[in-house]
Amino acid sequence: MIKATTEAPPLQVFRQSADSVVLNSEQNEIVRLKEEANAVLLCHNYQIEAIQQVADYVGDSLGLARQAAETDADVIVFCGVHFMAETAKILNPAKKVLLPDLNAGCSLSDSCPAEKLAAYKDENPDLYVVAYVNCSAAVKALSDVICTSGNAMQIVGKVPENREILFVPDQNLGQWVSAQTGRHMRLWPGSCYAHVLFTKESIERCRLEYPNAPVVAHPECVDSVRDLADEVCSTEKMVGFCRDHPSETFIILTETGMMHRLTRELPEKSFVVGPTSYCACNDCRFMKMNTLPKLLSCLQQQGPEIILDDQLIEQAKLPIERMLEWS
């Protein structure tokens, strides 16, 4: 349930509705087809609420990677973006992996084309490549280890100190990790288009209205926004921080879909959507490409399916497995 204020643009506050969740006919059919196909539905925190309600697991990139690695389902239906479904396929080459919309891409992943990374590595052969999971399978195959926003500091801390690190593709996450660990790294010039829309000015305005609400920011935000935050962390850690903090209201700086999970797991608390300079919310257009009708069709048709070359799978699997081992 959303309550809007009179500010322009108005702030949005998410609170748990008192109404119990009742699945609609599309959702019930999705659940039936999922069980019939022995399929597991993995869902990122940024998906729409109706999809989160029928998912078997809702989480961040690290949690989803672990679920994909451990599942015994015959079919993996991934509600997220393309690189996430690729990761599931890399970890389960013998399983069918489906994505409701193959066009659900990622601006951050697109900012680091594999051919450009390969050329850079050729010019700098001694670099140790740490790749944020928000990258293509081809970029993962060129990397030494993968990380997520939740384990990036831990992963970087395990890289041999005598190796110079190239961190790809998110310069904002890399900058934050470098500051937290004290480890100098070369940073690839990429960013998430949604997270960089948050501005210092828009968050300061939000704090004027909610002066006692802690600000919780994703590390993909720019440094001037992160500097305003009381906590900088992954989406998964946002749940724990808000659960353990005594405040009843929080300002959340990440994609709006995260509010559904926060209100579901912490129904006694309220969450203010971090505004941008021109909008009261921050939806990722790629994450929102997955819809209930597309998910239903995906299960009915058993497609679209993620297909990857066997050699690419083998090359990309090594740095992912190294991440899972290190974290």
C-alpha positions as a printed NumPy array, in Angstrom:
array([[  0.   ,   0.   ,   0.   ],
       [  1.47 ,   3.373,  -1.035],
       [  0.899,   6.686,   0.655],
       [  2.019,   9.788,  -1.237],
       [  2.842,  13.16 ,   0.248],
       [  2.082,  16.554,  -1.314],
       [  5.703,  17.334,  -2.201],
       [  6.575,  17.711,  -5.887],
       [  7.685,  15.168,  -6.899],
       [  5.802,  13.432,  -4.078],
       [  7.608,  10.957,  -1.861],
       [  6.28 ,   7.43 ,  -1.675],
       [  6.015,   5.429,   1.515],
       [  5.576,   1.664,   1.467],
       [  3.85 ,  -0.023,   4.385],
       [  2.544,  -3.542,   4.695],
       [ -1.116,  -3.801,   3.839],
       [ -3.382,  -5.385,   6.41 ],
       [ -4.977,  -7.444,   3.639],
       [ -3.813, -11.037,   3.248],
       [ -2.339, -12.013,  -0.124],
       [ -4.819, -13.716,  -2.431],
       [ -3.364, -15.019,  -5.677],
       [ -5.203, -14.177,  -8.883],
       [ -5.986, -16.683, -11.641],
       [ -2.733, -16.014, -13.535],
       [ -0.685, -16.498, -10.395],
       [ -2.486, -19.732,  -9.505],
       [ -1.867, -21.093, -13.002],
       [  1.817, -20.144, -12.739],
       [  2.071, -22.065,  -9.474],
       [  0.339, -25.092, -11.034],
       [  2.559, -25.126, -14.133],
       [  5.661, -24.651, -12.024],
       [  4.852, -27.702,  -9.94 ],
       [  3.884, -29.719, -13.015],
       [  7.254, -29.022, -14.673],
       [  9.277, -29.504, -11.464],
       [ 10.486, -25.963, -11.98 ],
       [ 11.972, -23.562,  -9.434],
       [ 11.151, -19.873,  -9.776],
       [ 14.069, -17.662,  -8.739],
       [ 13.214, -13.995,  -8.391],
       [ 15.379, -10.928,  -7.882],
       [ 14.429,  -8.358,  -5.256],
       [ 13.654,  -5.82 ,  -8.   ],
       [ 10.841,  -7.792,  -9.629],
       [  7.223,  -6.676,  -9.411],
       [  5.26 ,  -7.721,  -6.33 ],
       [  2.96 , -10.111,  -8.191],
       [  5.962, -12.157,  -9.365],
       [  7.622, -12.093,  -5.952],
       [  4.427, -13.554,  -4.485],
       [  4.705, -16.763,  -6.562],
       [  8.493, -17.168,  -6.404],
       [ 10.227, -20.007,  -4.594],
       [ 13.093, -17.736,  -3.64 ],
       [ 13.433, -13.943,  -3.633],
       [ 16.886, -12.5  ,  -3.069],
       [ 19.962, -10.668,  -4.281],
       [ 22.512, -11.842,  -6.822],
       [ 24.58 , -13.859,  -4.34 ],
       [ 21.569, -15.6  ,  -2.845],
       [ 20.184, -16.351,  -6.288],
       [ 23.528, -17.778,  -7.435],
       [ 23.61 , -20.06 ,  -4.406],
       [ 20.037, -21.212,  -5.02 ],
       [ 20.83 , -21.892,  -8.668],
       [ 23.893, -23.93 ,  -7.689],
       [ 21.974, -26.046,  -5.177],
       [ 18.607, -26.633,  -6.831],
       [ 17.442, -30.129,  -7.766],
       [ 14.633, -28.831,  -9.978],
       [ 14.508, -29.875, -13.63 ],
       [ 13.784, -26.354, -14.848],
       [ 14.979, -22.975, -13.558],
       [ 12.735, -20.021, -14.329],
       [ 14.649, -16.842, -13.653],
       [ 12.785, -13.604, -13.064],
       [ 15.521, -11.035, -13.253],
       [ 17.697,  -9.822, -16.091],
       [ 19.667, -11.665, -18.744],
       [ 23.051, -11.92 , -17.015],
       [ 21.384, -13.475, -13.952],
       [ 19.758, -16.206, -16.03 ],
       [ 23.106, -16.779, -17.744],
       [ 24.707, -17.294, -14.323],
       [ 22.072, -19.913, -13.488],
       [ 22.775, -21.698, -16.782],
       [ 26.54 , -21.62 , -16.169],
       [ 26.   , -23.292, -12.792],
       [ 23.466, -25.777, -14.236],
       [ 24.528, -26.552, -17.823],
       [ 22.373, -29.68 , -17.99 ],
       [ 19.199, -27.948, -16.821],
       [ 16.75 , -25.89 , -18.826],
       [ 16.96 , -22.227, -17.772],
       [ 14.14 , -19.909, -18.834],
       [ 13.842, -16.117, -18.814],
       [ 10.375, -14.612, -19.412],
       [ 11.805, -11.819, -21.603],
       [ 15.168, -12.274, -23.327],
       [ 15.334,  -8.514, -23.867],
       [ 15.581,  -7.896, -20.124],
       [ 19.146,  -6.652, -20.256],
       [ 21.249,  -4.41 , -18.021],
       [ 22.866,  -1.041, -18.693],
       [ 25.71 ,  -1.934, -16.334],
       [ 26.419,  -5.211, -18.109],
       [ 26.285,  -3.451, -21.476],
       [ 28.898,  -0.924, -20.321],
       [ 31.585,  -3.616, -20.415],
       [ 31.622,  -5.417, -23.781],
       [ 33.701,  -8.595, -23.679],
       [ 35.782,  -7.614, -26.709],
       [ 36.842,  -4.34 , -25.044],
       [ 37.77 ,  -6.133, -21.828],
       [ 39.758,  -8.723, -23.812],
       [ 41.674,  -5.959, -25.591],
       [ 42.395,  -4.199, -22.299],
       [ 43.665,  -7.444, -20.786],
       [ 45.945,  -7.992, -23.781],
       [ 47.492,  -4.585, -23.105],
       [ 47.694,  -5.245, -19.334],
       [ 48.301,  -8.985, -18.955],
       [ 49.25 ,  -8.897, -15.264],
       [ 45.947,  -7.511, -13.991],
       [ 43.733,  -9.604, -11.724],
       [ 40.158,  -9.124, -12.928],
       [ 37.416,  -8.962, -10.285],
       [ 34.058,  -8.831, -12.054],
       [ 30.842,  -7.728, -10.429],
       [ 28.211, -10.349, -11.22 ],
       [ 26.304,  -7.732, -13.261],
       [ 28.156,  -8.653, -16.438],
       [ 27.751, -11.006, -19.373],
       [ 28.843, -14.638, -19.456],
       [ 31.602, -13.642, -21.891],
       [ 32.981, -11.086, -19.416],
       [ 32.791, -13.617, -16.597],
       [ 34.844, -15.992, -18.742],
       [ 37.579, -13.331, -18.973],
       [ 37.628, -12.746, -15.212],
       [ 39.598, -14.275, -12.351],
       [ 36.816, -14.089,  -9.764],
       [ 33.231, -12.844,  -9.581],
       [ 31.713, -10.832,  -6.737],
       [ 28.343,  -9.405,  -5.74 ],
       [ 27.568,  -6.212,  -3.858],
       [ 27.091,  -8.385,  -0.789],
       [ 30.5  , -10.067,  -0.834],
       [ 32.677,  -7.654,  -2.866],
       [ 34.796,  -6.527,   0.094],
       [ 35.365, -10.124,   1.157],
       [ 36.33 , -11.215,  -2.358],
       [ 38.7  ,  -8.283,  -2.947],
       [ 40.309,  -9.005,   0.413],
       [ 41.237, -12.49 ,  -0.767],
       [ 43.016, -11.385,  -3.939],
       [ 46.813, -11.768,  -3.518],
       [ 48.294,  -8.447,  -2.406],
       [ 50.974,  -8.571,  -5.085],
       [ 48.364,  -8.472,  -7.869],
       [ 46.94 ,  -5.242,  -9.255],
       [ 43.15 ,  -5.456,  -9.535],
       [ 40.945,  -4.353, -12.39 ],
       [ 37.376,  -4.058, -11.089],
       [ 34.632,  -4.323, -13.716],
       [ 32.109,  -3.077, -14.655],
       [ 30.704,  -0.808, -11.893],
       [ 32.967,   2.1  , -11.018],
       [ 30.747,   3.204,  -8.105],
       [ 30.74 ,  -0.168,  -6.386],
       [ 34.47 ,  -0.466,  -7.104],
       [ 35.143,   2.967,  -5.637],
       [ 33.225,   2.062,  -2.483],
       [ 34.987,  -1.308,  -2.103],
       [ 38.37 ,   0.345,  -2.612],
       [ 37.61 ,   2.883,   0.121],
       [ 36.359,   0.196,   2.52 ],
       [ 39.266,  -2.195,   1.97 ],
       [ 42.068,   0.276,   1.346],
       [ 42.901,  -1.692,  -1.78 ],
       [ 43.809,   0.395,  -4.833],
       [ 42.058,  -0.868,  -7.951],
       [ 41.661,   0.186, -11.541],
       [ 37.978,   0.857, -12.153],
       [ 36.109,   0.155, -15.371],
       [ 33.983,   3.208, -16.336],
       [ 30.547,   1.599, -16.036],
       [ 27.475,   2.312, -13.919],
       [ 23.851,   1.305, -13.316],
       [ 21.629,   3.884, -14.971],
       [ 18.966,   3.549, -12.246],
       [ 21.216,   3.928,  -9.21 ],
       [ 23.055,   6.989, -10.524],
       [ 19.717,   8.843, -10.775],
       [ 19.759,   9.391,  -7.025],
       [ 21.268,  12.781,  -6.24 ],
       [ 22.605,  14.51 ,  -3.138],
       [ 19.941,  17.199,  -3.505],
       [ 17.006,  14.801,  -3.837],
       [ 18.076,  12.805,  -0.773],
       [ 18.654,  15.939,   1.299],
       [ 15.087,  17.003,   0.481],
       [ 13.841,  13.587,   1.557],
       [ 15.707,  13.854,   4.856],
       [ 14.034,  17.183,   5.588],
       [ 10.681,  15.427,   5.574],
       [ 11.924,  12.339,   7.433],
       [ 14.773,  13.672,   9.614],
       [ 14.873,  10.66 ,  11.922],
       [ 14.783,   7.992,   9.221],
       [ 18.118,   6.267,   8.538],
       [ 19.236,   6.398,   4.91 ],
       [ 20.17 ,   2.988,   3.475],
       [ 21.946,   3.11 ,   0.104],
       [ 23.09 ,   0.545,  -2.425],
       [ 26.82 ,   0.836,  -3.23 ],
       [ 26.007,   1.339,  -6.928],
       [ 24.941,   4.886,  -5.976],
       [ 27.423,   7.708,  -6.615],
       [ 29.787,   8.715,  -3.819],
       [ 28.011,  11.997,  -2.959],
       [ 24.847,   9.968,  -2.258],
       [ 26.656,   7.193,  -0.4  ],
       [ 28.253,   9.846,   1.827],
       [ 24.765,  10.831,   3.038],
       [ 23.828,   7.275,   3.963],
       [ 23.749,   5.766,   7.434],
       [ 24.349,   2.353,   5.876],
       [ 25.704,   1.286,   2.477],
       [ 24.989,  -2.339,   1.663],
       [ 23.567,  -4.908,  -0.711],
       [ 19.82 ,  -5.442,  -0.969],
       [ 20.071,  -8.606,   1.124],
       [ 21.857,  -6.787,   3.918],
       [ 19.261,  -4.005,   3.788],
       [ 16.745,  -6.459,   5.226],
       [ 18.977,  -7.291,   8.163],
       [ 19.934,  -3.678,   8.838],
       [ 16.334,  -2.489,   8.891],
       [ 15.27 ,  -5.461,  11.023],
       [ 17.924,  -4.806,  13.665],
       [ 17.701,  -0.997,  13.73 ],
       [ 15.237,   0.532,  16.228],
       [ 13.867,   3.074,  13.749],
       [ 10.36 ,   2.504,  12.409],
       [ 10.953,   4.353,   9.112],
       [ 13.808,   4.095,   6.615],
       [ 14.798,   5.922,   3.424],
       [ 15.823,   3.275,   0.896],
       [ 18.092,   4.125,  -2.039],
       [ 17.769,   1.305,  -4.531],
       [ 15.32 ,  -0.006,  -7.135],
       [ 11.695,   0.279,  -6.029],
       [ 10.945,  -3.447,  -6.214],
       [ 12.973,  -3.914,  -3.033],
       [ 10.166,  -2.245,  -1.078],
       [  7.897,  -5.259,  -1.621],
       [ 10.317,  -7.582,   0.106],
       [ 11.067,  -5.138,   2.903],
       [  7.395,  -4.595,   3.736],
       [  6.67 ,  -8.32 ,   3.485],
       [  9.456,  -9.333,   5.882],
       [  9.268,  -6.273,   8.156],
       [  5.544,  -5.478,   8.285],
       [  5.881,  -3.33 ,  11.39 ],
       [  8.128,  -0.798,   9.599],
       [  7.726,   1.812,   6.84 ],
       [ 10.   ,   2.496,   3.884],
       [ 10.386,   5.765,   2.021],
       [ 11.378,   5.327,  -1.612],
       [ 14.482,   7.368,  -2.305],
       [ 13.473,  10.   ,  -4.889],
       [ 15.426,  11.188,  -7.893],
       [ 15.517,  14.811,  -9.007],
       [ 12.439,  14.332, -11.168],
       [ 10.616,  11.242,  -9.916],
       [  9.356,   9.793,  -6.638],
       [ 10.488,   6.271,  -7.502],
       [ 13.314,   4.523,  -9.309],
       [ 12.155,   1.591, -11.392],
       [ 14.639,  -0.297, -13.563],
       [ 13.029,  -0.591, -16.998],
       [ 14.856,  -3.866, -17.614],
       [ 13.752,  -5.546, -14.379],
       [ 10.178,  -4.471, -15.065],
       [ 10.168,  -6.17 , -18.493],
       [  9.209,  -9.414, -16.743],
       [  5.432,  -9.467, -16.251],
       [  2.867, -12.017, -15.088],
       [  1.604, -12.697, -18.666],
       [  5.2  , -13.24 , -19.873],
       [  5.952, -15.516, -16.92 ],
       [  2.803, -17.537, -17.584],
       [  3.657, -17.848, -21.283],
       [  7.211, -18.823, -20.387],
       [  5.97 , -21.767, -18.334],
       [  3.384, -22.755, -20.928],
       [  5.841, -22.653, -23.832],
       [  8.948, -23.7  , -21.859],
       [ 10.755, -20.732, -23.359],
       [ 12.509, -18.419, -24.054],
       [ 15.475, -20.554, -23.03 ],
       [ 19.005, -19.442, -22.21 ],
       [ 21.461, -21.19 , -24.546],
       [ 25.217, -20.881, -24.001],
       [ 28.194, -22.465, -25.732],
       [ 29.724, -25.34 , -23.727],
       [ 33.223, -23.843, -23.843],
       [ 31.93 , -20.485, -22.625],
       [ 30.127, -22.214, -19.764],
       [ 33.31 , -23.978, -18.663],
       [ 35.36 , -20.776, -18.792],
       [ 32.771, -18.674, -16.972],
       [ 32.074, -21.297, -14.328],
       [ 35.547, -21.166, -12.785],
       [ 35.435, -17.56 , -11.459],
       [ 31.853, -18.057, -10.221],
       [ 32.82 , -21.194,  -8.321],
       [ 35.808, -19.331,  -6.913],
       [ 33.434, -16.658,  -5.621],
       [ 31.165, -19.241,  -3.995],
       [ 34.187, -20.91 ,  -2.404],
       [ 35.652, -17.632,  -1.124],
       [ 32.344, -16.345,   0.244]])
